[in-house]
Amino acid sequence: MNDWQRKSPLDWETYVNKLVKVVAVEKHEYEGWVLTVDPVSATIVLATFPENEKVSISFVMGHAVQEVKILQEGDSDMEQRLARIFAPEESQAYSPEELEKRKNALKTWLETNHIPVGEQGELGRTLSVAGVLTIDPPYGPEQCSSSNEIILSRVQGLLQGFLDKQ
């Protein structure tokens, strides 16, 4: 067990929201903003923000950490930016007419592709796919629900493809 792994969660917490340089085994070096440290494995989760690209997340396994040096303290703007990485995007507000239009377009597309679909619920707002999966408003992959993980994954993929073409 190395020095990093011997630290307590309270010690690791002092690194959160700070820019650090991590030296790992075989002289590998990683630089990024600390999102969190796993309290079981001591793994460091780093975020970097390459120019004109989405955020990049790196994991440095706790057993490989040899040294962690704080390069810069995070200000409140950086703390908010880091907190938003895993927060869900703000859901768009759709009017009842837009929701009905989205539901009908999706239902038509599913029927065109020979996927059995119906409406359920008091207002018929929920789509039922083959009786084993439901899609609630606003009819995106995140609103799919099924106890069958294979069907859930496949329909979410189809739905994402459909939405990307819209």
Sequence and secondary structure as in RCSB ss.txt:
>XXXX:A:sequence
MNDWQRKSPLDWETYVNKLVKVVAVEKHEYEGWVLTVDPVSATIVLATFPENEKVSISFVMGHAVQEVKILQEGD
SDMEQRLARIFAPEESQAYSPEELEKRKNALKTWLETNHIPVGEQGELGRTLSVAGVLTIDPPYGPEQCSSSNEI
ILSRVQGLLQGFLDKQ
>XXXX:A:secstr
  HHHHS HHHHHTTTTEEEEEEEGGG EEEEEEEEE TTT  EEEEE  TTS  EEEEE GGGEEEEEEEEE  
HHHHHHHHTSSS        HHHHHHHHHHHHHHHHHTT  EEEESTTS EEEETTTEEE TT SGGGEE S HH
HHHHHHHHHHHHHHH 
